[in-house]
């Protein structure tokens, strides 16, 4: 169903809180011009805290082509409205157009599905780009290309807009690691709220800091460990230390090779220390890094040989 209006609504009042008494003015009347999403939520609802901000980002990016109204069903005044619309669980989102509910869903959908939902309301037309998402993608691309200064600038700009932006904090930490600013990288991650600390990207950034710190401490003894391994190829500890020193010299491929060699010779040495270190490196380098992909494949081959 194409609900796209002839003219977008004004940019003001795109997102607002409302109630049963304001439903006509905030939802029904504006829906005569543009689709209006109504997000039924409550303060105790965990998934609501994820869904709400995602909906807000999508709606703000559309510049008035769709609106969002938030209704707290914990407020006694709003409970009759929830009963009238037969809302049995939250978060629940209804889309109104021309004064009538035309679509909806229950639960915290992933942002990609939310975009598809809103795009459907707009007749399948391409959504306007979210400037925050665009900035994030540009910063990530700069990081992957090794342009750490541009990446750091982009992630810092994002954090100025949203200090709790997990991906921006993790990205900035990685950029700072590239500049050997490990304490600063740690401070960026520590500044995130407690409930963000277990995020996978934050944990990966912390692994990158740990690996860089270990490598920096060992880099000055590279020659010593090379000599020890040459003298006794079965000295797994010397080879393990050599791998760490090689990382400090930015010789990643050789470091991975040394750890794979330990695993090939004795996979259970030191409680599988070589495999565990490789897993830490994969996390630090990221899943899309070509060396991660190649080394992970080689490790799997050894594990199942």
C-alpha positions in Angstrom: 0.0 0.0 0.0 1.5 3.3 -1.1 1.0 5.8 1.8 3.3 8.4 0.4 1.7 11.9 0.6 2.0 14.5 -2.1 3.9 16.8 0.3 6.0 15.9 3.3 4.9 17.3 6.6 6.7 20.1 8.3 10.0 19.2 10.0 8.8 20.1 13.4 7.0 17.8 15.8 8.3 14.7 14.1 8.7 12.9 17.4 6.6 13.5 20.5 5.1 12.0 23.6 1.3 11.8 23.7 -1.6 10.3 25.6 -5.2 9.2 25.1 -6.4 12.8 25.4 -3.9 14.0 22.8 -4.4 11.1 20.4 -6.7 12.9 18.1 -4.4 15.9 17.7 -1.1 14.0 17.7 -2.0 11.0 15.7 -5.3 11.0 13.9 -5.1 14.6 12.4 -1.4 14.4 11.3 -2.1 10.9 9.8 -4.4 12.6 7.2 -1.1 13.9 5.6 1.7 11.5 6.5 2.0 8.0 8.1 2.2 8.3 11.9 3.9 5.5 13.9 2.7 5.1 17.4 5.1 3.4 19.8 3.3 1.9 22.8 5.9 1.4 25.5 6.5 1.4 29.3 9.6 2.4 31.5 10.0 -1.2 32.7 10.1 -2.7 29.2 13.7 -3.6 28.2 13.1 -4.1 24.5 11.3 -0.8 24.4 14.6 0.9 25.3 16.2 -0.6 22.1 13.3 -0.1 19.8 12.5 3.5 20.7 15.9 5.1 19.8 16.0 3.1 16.5 12.6 4.3 15.5 13.6 7.9 16.3 16.7 7.7 14.2 14.8 6.4 11.2 12.0 8.9 11.5 14.3 11.9 12.0 16.2 10.9 8.8 13.0 11.1 6.7 12.6 14.9 7.1 8.9 14.9 7.8 7.7 12.1 5.5 6.7 10.0 8.5 6.1 10.9 12.2 6.5 9.1 15.5 4.3 9.4 18.6 5.2 7.6 21.8 2.6 6.5 24.3 3.5 5.2 27.8 0.9 2.6 28.6 1.9 2.6 32.3 0.1 5.9 32.6 -3.4 5.2 33.9 -4.9 7.7 31.4 -3.5 5.6 28.5 -4.5 2.2 29.6 -8.0 2.4 28.0 -6.3 3.3 24.7 -4.1 0.2 25.0 -7.2 -1.9 25.7 -9.1 -0.3 22.8 -6.3 -1.3 20.4 -6.0 -4.7 22.0 -2.4 -4.3 23.0 -1.4 -7.4 25.0 2.4 -7.1 24.9 5.0 -4.3 24.3 6.8 -2.8 22.6 3.9 -2.6 20.1 3.9 -0.2 17.1 0.9 0.8 15.0 1.1 2.8 11.8 -1.8 5.2 11.2 -2.7 6.8 7.9 -5.8 8.7 6.9 -7.1 8.3 10.5 -6.9 4.5 10.5 -4.4 1.9 11.7 -2.9 0.3 8.5 -0.1 -1.8 9.8 1.9 -2.7 12.9 4.1 -5.1 14.7 5.0 -6.3 18.2 8.5 -6.7 19.6 11.9 -5.0 19.1 12.7 -5.6 15.5 16.3 -5.2 14.2 16.9 -1.8 12.7 17.1 -3.3 9.2 13.6 -4.6 9.5 12.3 -1.4 11.0 13.6 0.4 7.9 11.8 -2.1 5.6 8.6 -1.5 7.6 8.8 2.3 7.2 9.9 2.0 3.6 6.7 -0.1 3.0 4.6 2.7 4.5 6.3 5.1 2.1 5.3 3.0 -1.0 8.6 1.2 -1.1 10.6 4.3 -1.9 14.2 4.4 -0.8 14.6 5.9 2.7 16.6 9.0 3.1 20.1 8.3 4.4 20.6 8.7 8.2 23.4 11.2 8.6 24.7 9.5 11.7 24.7 6.1 10.0 26.5 7.7 7.0 29.1 9.2 9.3 29.6 5.9 11.0 30.1 4.0 7.8 32.6 6.6 6.6 34.6 6.3 9.8 34.5 2.5 9.6 35.7 2.6 6.0 38.6 4.9 7.0 39.6 2.6 9.8 39.6 -0.4 7.5 41.7 1.5 5.0 44.3 2.5 7.6 43.4 6.2 7.5 43.3 6.3 11.3 43.3 10.1 11.6 40.1 10.4 9.5 38.6 7.5 11.4 39.3 9.1 14.7 37.8 12.4 13.6 34.6 10.6 12.4 34.2 8.5 15.5 34.8 11.6 17.7 32.1 13.5 15.9 29.7 10.7 16.5 30.5 10.6 20.2 29.9 14.3 20.5 26.4 13.7 19.3 25.9 10.5 21.3 28.5 9.9 24.1 27.1 6.3 24.5 27.4 5.3 20.9 29.0 1.9 21.3 30.3 1.5 17.7 31.8 4.9 17.7 33.6 4.4 21.0 34.9 1.0 19.9 36.0 2.4 16.6 37.8 5.4 18.2 39.5 3.1 20.6 40.9 1.0 17.7 42.1 4.2 15.9 43.8 5.3 19.1 45.5 1.9 19.4 46.9 2.4 15.9 48.5 5.6 17.3 49.8 3.7 20.3 47.6 5.8 22.6 46.5 2.9 24.7 45.6 4.7 27.9 43.4 7.1 25.8 41.7 4.2 24.1 41.0 2.6 27.4 39.5 5.8 28.7 37.1 6.0 25.7 35.8 2.5 26.5 35.6 3.1 30.2 33.4 6.2 29.6 30.6 4.1 28.2 27.7 3.1 30.5 28.0 -0.1 32.5 25.4 -1.9 30.4 27.4 -1.2 27.2 30.6 -2.8 28.6 29.7 -6.3 27.5 29.0 -5.3 23.9 30.9 -7.5 21.5 32.6 -4.5 19.7 33.7 -3.0 23.0 35.2 -6.4 24.1 37.0 -6.7 20.7 38.4 -3.2 21.2 39.7 -4.1 24.6 41.3 -7.2 23.1 43.0 -4.9 20.6 44.3 -2.8 23.5 45.6 -5.8 25.3 47.3 -7.3 22.3 49.0 -3.9 21.5 50.1 -3.6 25.1 51.7 -7.1 25.2 53.3 -6.5 21.8 54.8 -3.1 22.9 56.3 -4.7 26.0 57.9 -7.6 24.0 59.0 -5.7 20.8 62.4 -4.7 22.2 63.4 -8.4 22.7 62.6 -9.6 19.2 66.2 -10.6 18.5 66.4 -12.5 21.7 63.3 -14.6 21.0 64.4 -15.2 17.4 67.7 -16.6 18.6 66.0 -18.8 21.2 63.7 -20.4 18.6 66.6 -20.9 16.2 68.6 -22.6 18.9 65.6 -24.8 20.0 62.6 -25.0 17.7 60.8 -27.1 20.4 60.9 -24.2 22.8 57.2 -23.3 22.6 57.4 -20.5 25.2 60.2 -18.8 23.2 58.1 -19.1 20.0 55.0 -17.7 21.8 57.1 -14.8 23.0 58.4 -14.3 19.5 54.9 -14.1 18.2 54.1 -11.3 20.6 57.3 -9.5 19.7 56.5 -9.8 16.0 53.2 -8.2 16.7 55.0 -5.3 18.3 57.1 -5.0 15.1 53.8 -5.0 13.0 54.8 -8.3 11.5 51.3 -9.8 11.9 51.6 -12.6 9.3 54.8 -13.9 10.9 53.2 -13.7 14.4 50.2 -15.7 13.3 52.5 -18.2 11.6 54.5 -18.7 14.9 51.3 -19.4 16.8 50.0 -21.8 14.2 53.4 -23.6 14.4 53.1 -24.0 18.2 49.6 -25.4 17.7 50.8 -27.8 15.0 53.6 -29.1 17.2 51.6 -29.4 20.4 48.0 -28.1 20.4 47.6 -28.6 24.2 50.7 -26.8 25.2 50.2 -24.5 28.2 46.4 -25.1 28.2 46.1 -24.4 24.5 47.8 -21.0 24.8 48.5 -20.7 21.1 44.9 -21.3 20.1 43.6 -18.9 22.7 46.1 -16.2 21.6 45.0 -16.6 18.0 41.4 -16.2 19.0 42.3 -13.0 20.8 44.1 -11.8 17.7 41.0 -12.6 15.5 38.9 -10.5 17.9 41.4 -7.7 17.9 41.8 -7.6 14.1 38.1 -8.0 13.4 36.2 -10.7 11.5 36.6 -9.1 8.1 40.4 -8.7 8.2 41.9 -10.9 5.5 44.5 -12.2 7.9 41.8 -13.2 10.4 40.0 -15.0 7.6 43.0 -16.8 6.3 44.5 -17.7 9.7 41.1 -18.9 11.1 40.8 -21.2 8.2 44.2 -22.6 8.7 43.6 -23.1 12.4 40.4 -24.9 11.7 42.2 -27.2 9.2 44.7 -28.1 12.0 42.0 -28.6 14.6 40.1 -31.1 12.5 43.1 -32.8 10.8 
